[in-house]
Every structure is written in C-alpha cells, then in structure tokens.
Amino acid sequence: MLVPAAKEANFDGLECNPYRSKKQRQEWEVKALLEKLQPELISLEPDRLGKVDPISMAQRHPDRVDRLDGVRRSVEQKVKMQKQQKMAAPTPSLPPSALTRFNK
C-alpha cells in the first residue's frame, strides 16, 4: 500500500524548522525582533534610546489630554443616559410562575 506524503517530513528552509535546537530558536527570535526595528533606531550608543525628545512630547501632551477629555465626556454622557432610561423605564411585572400556568 502506498500512501502519499507518508515518508519523513521535508520542511521548507524558509519556514519554521520543526527540528531546530534551542540555540537556533533563540537566534531566530533575535533576527525577527531586529527586523521589526526601524533602521534609524539601531545605533552603537545604548544611551540614545533612553532619551526622550522633550519638544515632541510637549507637542503631543495637549493632544492626548484633549482626546482623553473627549473620551471621558462621552462615557459620562452614556452613563447619564443609561441612568435616565433606567429611571424612566417602568418596572417589569413578574411573569406568571410555572405552577400557576399548570393549575389553569
């Protein structure tokens, strides 16, 4: 009986290697992380990454505050509307129990 693809697995060299060692997996993870970085962030000065540009932060801060205030206001309005709807809605009467329906 011949069964197609029943022989030993032949993995693609560009895909994930099922037989890789721990060291190969670690190297692959480092390579994948380095590919995600922007080239201008890669430098030989490790202190450069920790610095924050104060001018751009000062420009972005008011925008963030405005955005958060808008979100806060919309949430407060939703809560207020829900409370009003809850107060205006009549209390639902309880449906007849199964026992009363059975006795009829």
Summary of the structure (lengths in Angstrom):
residues: 104
radius of gyration: 31.6
end to end distance: 70.5
largest distance: 86.6
contacts: 137
relative contact order: 0.04
helix: 61%
strand: 0%
